[in-house]
Amino acid sequence: MSVDLVPTPLSDAQFHALAGAVLSTVEATVDQWLQDDVVDIDSHRTGGLLELSFPNGSKLVLNTQPPLHELWLAARSGGFHYKHVNGRWLDTREGREFFDALSACASEQSGLALRFVAPST
């Protein structure tokens, strides 16, 4: 199934700013969880790729796709592509919001109830 999304037109600079804010927010959240002793997730970022390694050895990979103006999420449950639509990153197959999906994947892979929140715009 595929959802017919109409992405918000973005310049390359806008895409990079928005995608960078997403990755920075995820990194900050993981750092805060580590500081608060919630869960020990190791994060490693190289450019537009952010890898989250969980204590059980599983990983989540977030990747920006500048030519497509998409964010990609790879998890044990599958791979997902997100487009920016009216201020939110939505999955191109089901329309699910990125931070909801990321929270569900992180919770599943960590065995804890984890919640990521979109950056304020």
Secondary structure, DSSP 4 states (H G I P E B T S, - for coil): ------PPP--HHHHHHHHHHHHHHHHHHHHHHHHTTS---EEEEETTEEEEE-TTS-EEEEEEETTTTEEEEEETTEEEEEEEETTEEEETTT--BHHHHHHHHHHHHHTS-----PPP-
